[in-house]
Amino acid sequence: MKRALDSYAEAPDRGVRGGAIYDYLHLVAARKGGATRLYTLNVTDFQAFQRPGDPEIVHP
């Protein structure tokens, strides 16, 4: 199982930079928790680094 620090370290390889790391870590936590949807007001920010198998990114 990945640790948060592992996810943080792989962020640059996924194109995640700057403040987007916080969004990315939320997505990692949702994936790890088995969420099927992640609700956010910033859909495009999350879609930039979403991968197949990740929760669906949804605007509330």
C-alpha positions, -999 to 999 in steps of 0.1 A, spaced: 0 0 0 13 34 -9 21 60 17 13 97 13 50 104 8 52 80 -21 23 98 -38 39 131 -31 72 119 -47 54 106 -78 35 139 -83 60 156 -107 60 125 -129 22 130 -133 26 167 -141 14 179 -107 31 211 -97 27 239 -72 -6 242 -53 -21 213 -74 -4 189 -50 -32 194 -25 -58 185 -51 -37 155 -61 -34 142 -26 -71 145 -21 -76 123 -52 -50 98 -39 -69 96 -6 -102 92 -24 -87 64 -45 -72 47 -15 -105 50 4 -124 33 -24 -145 63 -34 -163 61 -67 -169 99 -69 -149 130 -58 -170 162 -56 -152 194 -62 -158 230 -75 -125 227 -94 -133 199 -118 -107 208 -145 -80 210 -119 -86 173 -109 -92 161 -144 -57 172 -154 -41 144 -134 -70 119 -132 -61 84 -144 -82 53 -154 -95 37 -122 -96 69 -103 -129 82 -88 -152 101 -111 -146 139 -107 -180 156 -102 -192 192 -97 -218 192 -68 
